[in-house]
Amino acid sequence: MKNGIIIIGSGHAGGIAAITLRQKKYPGPILIIGQEKFYPYQRPALSKGFLTNEIKENSLYLKSPEWYKKQNIDLILNNSVKSINCFNKVIHLSDKRQYRYDHLIIATGSILNKIQLSCNESNIHYLRTMEDSKNIRKDLITSKNIVVIGAGYIGLEIASSAIKKNVKVTVIEMEDRVMNRSISQDTSDFLKKKHENNGVNFLLNTAIIDITDYKKQKKITCNNRQVIYADSVILGVGVKPNIQLALDAGLNCKDGISVSEKGLTSDKYIYAAGDCTNHPNNIYKRRIRLESVHNAVEQGKLVALSITGNEKPYHQVPWFWSDQFNLKIQIAGLFETYDEIVTRGNKQDERFSLFYLKEKKVIAVEAINSSKDFLAGKHLINLGIKIDNKIIENKDIDLKKMYSKT
């Protein structure tokens, strides 16, 4: 292959970067290198609709294999990059092939935190890839009860999906509430109650000592001496940025690959996008690292625009979403520094929002089955305008009016 753009990572960020490059008429060669055997695909459904067989595999792919062929985008799948030589602008693959680049995009995402266990690997699952989701899906057919370790986004989504399959679910969490890092105490309590009403059992303030094999089951021993038996165990204990390649190449890294507002790393020929990056956010006036599809998509676009001369600073309100039972949970912004919370709607109706304010400005919103509030919250965060609490509380007032003339 002649020199062109090489994208390391066939996930959401890498796929979107390649698509955007062709949309912006980049004429040179594009090569995507991915560790999985699949073409770039969407991951959110892996713990939800795909897990319950409501969403089919073909609908997950960003583009068909024929599209990549038509667009002259080459892919090397089921392979990995072993090293990057920044001086010579060369990458080395694990199978000893090497390729030169004009520009490199690192979109390596994140890697799973794993726990050392005494049991064998059968019926022990982590969820990161489509293959992982397929394996869990098979177990949900044969298992009568499962244990989910970790009550974050993935853990609760899997619990919700398993309950739909009539599987008994126990969720074990070290913290004192669910989704501790992601949402407020109020929303956390609401979600826990929703899960419990649907049959999920929670063990909070509980850590795993070990998992061993017991007959055909797994024996989970907890720090409070409690012992639980399960047909399958699914672990969702977080991720960390996949930055080893960047570190070995000498790129600046701190809680992710450090990039500029245009997605450029400390090397002028190398860009990075997605979960693996740490980037400046001009709304919150600090650097952040995000694990979200929205960020992967927007940064994938960003680096493609930067390379093709359509540069624009990264200006995005972080947002996240989750489906659990009949609840659509949408979160915009970062709420760590709020000084008051304003509730809009009624929790009993399962249609409400919590607006986080700092000095009368909205800095985050958690919306449950309230997409209009979520969209309004995003706009208000972006604008940084002051708003009266009574306006937020009044469901008869369309919040769109608060920013449509701004």
C-alpha positions as CSV (number, residue, x, y, z in Angstrom):
1,M,0.0,0.0,0.0
2,K,1.2,3.5,-0.8
3,N,1.4,6.0,2.0
4,G,-1.9,7.3,3.2
5,I,-3.9,7.2,6.3
6,I,-3.8,4.3,8.7
7,I,-6.4,3.9,11.4
8,I,-5.5,1.6,14.3
9,G,-8.8,0.4,15.7
10,S,-11.9,-0.9,13.9
11,G,-14.4,0.4,16.5
12,H,-16.8,3.3,16.4
13,A,-14.2,6.0,16.3
14,G,-12.0,4.3,13.7
15,G,-15.0,3.5,11.5
16,I,-16.5,7.0,11.6
17,A,-13.0,8.5,10.9
18,A,-12.7,6.4,7.7
19,I,-16.3,7.2,6.6
20,T,-15.8,10.9,7.2
21,L,-12.5,11.0,5.3
22,R,-14.3,9.7,2.2
23,Q,-17.2,12.0,2.7
24,K,-14.8,14.9,2.7
25,K,-13.2,13.6,-0.5
26,Y,-9.9,12.5,0.9
27,P,-8.3,10.9,-2.2
28,G,-5.5,8.8,-0.7
29,P,-5.3,5.2,0.6
30,I,-7.1,4.4,3.8
31,L,-6.3,1.3,5.8
32,I,-8.1,0.2,9.0
33,I,-6.5,-2.4,11.3
34,G,-8.7,-4.1,13.8
35,Q,-8.2,-6.8,16.4
36,E,-11.6,-8.3,15.9
37,K,-12.9,-10.3,12.9
38,F,-15.8,-7.9,12.5
39,Y,-16.1,-4.8,10.3
40,P,-16.7,-1.6,12.4
41,Y,-19.9,-1.8,14.3
42,Q,-22.0,-0.1,17.0
43,R,-21.4,-1.4,20.6
44,P,-24.3,-0.1,22.7
45,A,-26.8,-2.8,21.7
46,L,-24.4,-5.5,22.9
47,S,-25.7,-5.3,26.4
48,K,-29.3,-4.6,25.4
49,G,-31.2,-5.4,22.2
50,F,-28.5,-7.6,20.6
51,L,-28.2,-9.6,23.8
52,T,-32.0,-10.3,23.8
53,N,-32.0,-11.1,20.1
54,E,-34.3,-8.1,19.3
55,I,-31.5,-6.5,17.2
56,K,-29.8,-8.5,14.5
57,E,-26.1,-8.5,13.7
58,N,-26.4,-6.9,10.3
59,S,-28.0,-3.8,11.8
60,L,-25.0,-3.2,14.0
61,Y,-22.5,-2.5,11.2
62,L,-21.6,1.1,10.4
63,K,-21.3,0.1,6.7
64,S,-21.4,-3.1,4.6
65,P,-18.3,-4.8,3.4
66,E,-19.3,-3.8,-0.1
67,W,-19.3,-0.1,0.9
68,Y,-15.6,-0.3,2.1
69,K,-14.7,-2.0,-1.2
70,K,-16.5,0.6,-3.3
71,Q,-14.8,3.4,-1.3
72,N,-11.3,1.8,-1.7
73,I,-10.9,1.4,2.1
74,D,-8.7,-1.5,3.0
75,L,-9.2,-3.5,6.2
76,I,-6.9,-5.9,8.0
77,L,-9.0,-7.6,10.6
78,N,-8.2,-10.2,13.3
79,N,-4.7,-8.6,13.6
80,S,-3.0,-6.0,15.8
81,V,-0.4,-3.3,15.6
82,K,2.7,-4.3,17.6
83,S,4.6,-1.0,17.4
84,I,4.7,2.5,15.9
85,N,7.9,4.0,14.6
86,C,7.1,7.7,14.6
87,F,10.5,8.7,13.2
88,N,10.1,6.6,10.0
89,K,6.2,6.9,10.0
90,V,5.9,3.1,10.0
91,I,3.7,0.6,11.9
92,H,4.6,-3.0,12.6
93,L,1.9,-5.6,12.8
94,S,1.9,-8.7,15.0
95,D,2.4,-10.9,11.9
96,K,5.5,-8.9,11.0
97,R,4.1,-6.9,8.1
98,Q,4.8,-3.2,8.1
99,Y,3.1,-0.2,6.5
100,R,4.1,3.4,6.1
101,Y,1.7,6.3,6.7
102,D,1.3,10.0,6.0
103,H,-1.1,10.4,8.9
104,L,-2.0,7.9,11.6
105,I,-5.2,7.8,13.6
106,I,-5.1,5.9,16.9
107,A,-8.6,4.7,17.9
108,T,-7.7,1.8,20.2
109,G,-10.5,2.4,22.6
110,S,-10.4,0.9,26.1
111,I,-9.5,-2.4,27.6
112,L,-11.3,-4.3,30.3
113,N,-10.3,-4.4,33.9
114,K,-10.1,-8.1,34.8
115,I,-10.1,-10.0,38.1
116,Q,-7.8,-12.9,38.8
117,L,-10.0,-15.9,39.6
118,S,-9.4,-19.5,40.7
119,C,-12.2,-21.0,38.5
120,N,-11.9,-22.1,34.9
121,E,-13.2,-19.7,32.2
122,S,-16.3,-21.6,31.3
123,N,-19.4,-19.5,32.0
124,I,-17.3,-16.5,33.1
125,H,-17.9,-13.5,30.8
126,Y,-16.8,-10.0,30.3
127,L,-18.6,-7.8,27.7
128,R,-16.6,-5.8,25.3
129,T,-17.0,-7.3,21.8
130,M,-19.8,-8.8,19.7
131,E,-18.3,-12.2,20.3
132,D,-18.6,-11.6,24.0
133,S,-22.3,-10.7,23.6
134,K,-23.0,-13.8,21.6
135,N,-21.4,-16.0,24.2
136,I,-23.5,-14.3,27.0
137,R,-26.6,-14.7,24.9
138,K,-26.0,-18.4,24.7
139,D,-25.6,-18.7,28.4
140,L,-28.8,-16.8,29.1
141,I,-30.7,-19.6,27.2
142,T,-29.2,-22.4,29.4
143,S,-28.8,-20.6,32.8
144,K,-31.4,-20.4,35.5
145,N,-29.5,-17.9,37.6
146,I,-26.6,-15.5,36.9
147,V,-24.5,-13.2,39.0
148,V,-23.5,-9.8,37.6
149,I,-20.5,-8.2,39.3
150,G,-20.6,-4.5,39.0
151,A,-23.6,-2.2,39.0
152,G,-22.5,0.3,36.3
153,Y,-24.0,0.9,32.9
154,I,-23.1,-2.5,31.5
155,G,-24.0,-4.4,34.7
156,L,-27.5,-2.9,35.0
157,E,-28.2,-3.2,31.2
158,I,-27.2,-6.9,31.3
159,A,-29.4,-7.4,34.4
160,S,-32.3,-5.9,32.6
161,S,-31.8,-8.0,29.5
162,A,-31.4,-11.2,31.6
163,I,-34.6,-10.6,33.5
164,K,-36.4,-10.3,30.1
165,K,-35.2,-13.8,29.4
166,N,-36.6,-15.0,32.7
167,V,-33.3,-15.6,34.4
168,K,-32.8,-15.0,38.1
169,V,-30.2,-12.2,38.6
170,T,-28.1,-11.1,41.5
171,V,-25.9,-8.0,41.1
172,I,-22.9,-7.5,43.4
173,E,-21.4,-4.1,43.8
174,M,-18.6,-2.8,46.0
175,E,-20.1,0.7,46.4
176,D,-23.1,1.7,48.4
177,R,-25.3,2.4,45.4
178,V,-25.7,1.6,41.7
179,M,-24.0,3.6,39.0
180,N,-22.1,5.4,41.7
181,R,-19.7,7.2,39.3
182,S,-22.3,8.1,36.7
183,I,-25.5,9.4,38.3
184,S,-26.9,11.2,41.4
185,Q,-28.1,9.5,44.6
186,D,-31.7,10.2,43.7
187,T,-31.5,8.7,40.2
188,S,-29.5,5.8,41.6
189,D,-32.1,5.0,44.2
190,F,-34.8,5.2,41.5
191,L,-33.0,2.8,39.2
192,K,-32.3,0.3,42.0
193,K,-35.9,0.2,43.0
194,K,-36.9,-0.3,39.4
195,H,-34.6,-3.3,39.1
196,E,-35.8,-4.7,42.4
197,N,-39.4,-4.4,41.4
198,N,-38.5,-6.5,38.3
199,G,-36.8,-9.2,40.4
200,V,-33.1,-8.2,40.5
201,N,-31.4,-8.9,43.8
202,F,-28.6,-6.5,44.9
203,L,-25.7,-7.0,47.2
204,L,-24.2,-3.6,47.8
205,N,-21.1,-2.8,49.8
206,T,-19.9,-6.2,48.8
207,A,-16.6,-7.3,47.2
208,I,-15.7,-10.6,45.6
209,I,-12.9,-12.6,47.3
210,D,-12.8,-15.3,44.6
211,I,-14.8,-17.5,42.2
212,T,-14.3,-21.2,42.2
213,D,-15.8,-24.2,40.4
214,Y,-18.5,-26.1,42.2
215,K,-20.0,-29.1,40.3
216,K,-21.5,-27.5,37.2
217,Q,-21.8,-24.1,38.8
218,K,-19.7,-21.2,40.0
219,K,-19.2,-20.5,43.7
220,I,-18.8,-16.8,44.4
221,T,-17.2,-16.0,47.8
222,C,-17.7,-12.5,49.1
223,N,-15.8,-10.4,51.6
224,N,-18.7,-10.6,54.1
225,R,-18.4,-14.5,54.0
226,Q,-21.6,-14.8,52.0
227,V,-21.4,-17.5,49.3
228,I,-23.5,-17.5,46.2
229,Y,-23.9,-20.2,43.5
230,A,-24.6,-19.3,39.9
231,D,-24.8,-20.9,36.5
232,S,-23.0,-18.0,34.9
233,V,-21.0,-14.9,36.1
234,I,-20.7,-11.7,34.1
235,L,-18.1,-9.2,35.2
236,G,-18.5,-5.5,34.5
237,V,-15.8,-3.9,36.6
238,G,-14.8,-1.0,34.4
239,V,-12.3,-0.2,31.7
240,K,-9.1,1.8,31.2
241,P,-7.8,3.6,28.2
242,N,-5.9,1.4,25.7
243,I,-2.7,3.5,25.4
244,Q,0.2,1.1,25.5
245,L,1.0,1.6,21.8
246,A,1.0,5.3,22.2
247,L,3.2,5.2,25.3
248,D,5.7,2.9,23.6
249,A,5.8,5.3,20.7
250,G,6.7,8.2,23.0
251,L,3.4,10.1,22.7
252,N,2.3,12.3,25.6
253,C,-0.3,10.4,27.7
254,K,-2.0,11.2,31.0
255,D,-5.3,9.3,31.7
256,G,-5.5,8.6,28.0
257,I,-3.6,9.9,24.9
258,S,-3.3,13.6,25.2
259,V,-4.8,15.4,22.2
260,S,-5.5,18.9,21.2
261,E,-8.9,20.4,20.5
262,K,-8.4,19.2,16.9
263,G,-7.5,15.7,17.9
264,L,-3.8,16.0,17.3
265,T,-1.3,14.1,19.6
266,S,2.2,15.3,20.5
267,D,3.3,14.0,17.1
268,K,2.2,16.3,14.2
269,Y,1.4,13.3,12.0
270,I,-0.6,11.3,14.5
271,Y,-4.2,11.9,15.7
272,A,-6.3,10.0,18.2
273,A,-10.0,9.6,18.8
274,G,-12.5,7.9,21.2
275,D,-12.2,6.2,24.6
276,C,-8.4,6.2,24.5
277,T,-8.1,10.0,24.4
278,N,-7.9,12.8,27.0
279,H,-9.0,16.0,25.4
280,P,-9.7,19.7,26.4
281,N,-13.3,20.6,27.0
282,N,-14.1,24.3,26.6
283,I,-17.4,24.1,28.4
284,Y,-16.0,22.7,31.7
285,K,-12.6,24.4,31.2
286,R,-10.6,21.3,31.9
287,R,-9.3,18.1,30.2
288,I,-11.5,15.0,30.3
289,R,-11.6,11.5,29.1
290,L,-14.9,10.0,28.1
291,E,-16.1,6.5,27.6
292,S,-19.1,7.1,25.3
293,V,-20.3,6.4,21.8
294,H,-21.1,10.1,21.2
295,N,-17.5,11.1,22.0
296,A,-16.1,8.3,19.8
297,V,-18.3,9.4,16.9
298,E,-17.6,13.1,17.2
299,Q,-13.9,12.7,17.7
300,G,-13.8,10.3,14.7
301,K,-15.3,13.0,12.6
302,L,-13.0,15.6,14.2
303,V,-9.7,14.0,13.2
304,A,-11.0,13.3,9.7
305,L,-11.9,17.0,9.3
306,S,-8.5,18.1,10.7
307,I,-6.6,15.9,8.3
308,T,-8.7,17.1,5.3
309,G,-8.2,20.8,6.1
310,N,-11.7,21.3,7.5
311,E,-10.4,22.0,11.0
312,K,-12.7,23.1,13.8
313,P,-12.2,23.0,17.6
314,Y,-13.9,20.2,19.5
315,H,-16.9,21.7,21.2
316,Q,-19.2,19.1,22.5
317,V,-21.5,18.6,25.6
318,P,-20.7,15.1,26.8
319,W,-23.7,12.8,26.8
320,F,-24.6,9.2,27.6
321,W,-27.6,7.0,27.4
322,S,-28.9,3.6,28.7
323,D,-32.0,1.5,28.2
324,Q,-33.1,-0.5,31.2
325,F,-36.5,-2.2,31.2
326,N,-39.0,0.4,29.9
327,L,-36.7,3.3,30.9
328,K,-34.7,5.5,28.5
329,I,-32.0,7.1,30.6
330,Q,-30.3,10.1,28.9
331,I,-27.6,12.1,30.7
332,A,-25.9,15.3,29.4
333,G,-23.0,17.1,31.0
334,L,-20.8,16.4,34.1
335,F,-22.4,17.1,37.5
336,E,-19.5,16.9,39.9
337,T,-19.4,20.6,40.8
338,Y,-23.1,21.4,41.1
339,D,-24.5,23.5,44.0
340,E,-28.2,22.6,43.6
341,I,-30.5,20.1,41.9
342,V,-33.9,21.0,40.5
343,T,-36.5,18.2,39.7
344,R,-38.8,18.5,36.7
345,G,-41.6,16.0,36.5
346,N,-42.8,13.1,38.7
347,K,-40.7,10.1,39.6
348,Q,-43.9,8.1,40.2
349,D,-44.8,8.6,36.6
350,E,-41.3,7.3,35.5
351,R,-41.0,10.5,33.5
352,F,-38.8,13.1,35.1
353,S,-35.5,15.0,34.9
354,L,-32.9,16.3,37.4
355,F,-31.2,19.5,36.4
356,Y,-27.8,20.2,38.0
357,L,-27.0,23.9,38.5
358,K,-24.0,25.8,39.4
359,E,-24.5,29.5,40.1
360,K,-27.9,29.2,38.4
361,K,-26.4,27.8,35.2
362,V,-27.3,24.2,34.0
363,I,-24.2,22.0,34.0
364,A,-25.8,18.6,33.7
365,V,-29.2,16.9,33.3
366,E,-30.4,13.3,34.0
367,A,-33.6,12.6,32.0
368,I,-35.7,9.5,32.5
369,N,-38.2,8.9,29.6
370,S,-37.9,12.7,29.0
371,S,-36.1,13.2,25.7
372,K,-37.3,16.8,25.4
373,D,-35.8,17.7,28.8
374,F,-32.6,16.0,27.8
375,L,-32.3,18.0,24.5
376,A,-33.2,21.2,26.3
377,G,-30.6,20.5,29.0
378,K,-27.9,19.9,26.4
379,H,-28.6,23.3,24.8
380,L,-28.7,25.1,28.1
381,I,-25.3,23.6,29.2
382,N,-23.8,24.6,25.9
383,L,-25.1,28.2,26.1
384,G,-24.2,28.7,29.8
385,I,-27.1,31.0,30.5
386,K,-28.7,31.5,33.9
387,I,-32.2,30.1,34.4
388,D,-34.7,30.4,37.2
389,N,-35.5,27.3,39.2
390,K,-39.2,27.8,38.9
391,I,-39.0,27.8,35.1
392,I,-37.2,24.4,35.2
393,E,-39.8,23.0,37.7
394,N,-42.8,24.1,35.6
395,K,-43.7,21.3,33.1
396,D,-46.1,23.7,31.4
397,I,-43.1,25.8,30.2
398,D,-41.4,24.6,27.1
399,L,-37.7,24.9,28.0
400,K,-36.9,25.2,24.3
401,K,-38.1,28.8,24.5
402,M,-35.4,29.5,27.0
403,Y,-32.7,29.1,24.3
404,S,-34.4,29.3,20.9
405,K,-34.0,33.1,20.8
406,T,-30.5,33.2,22.3
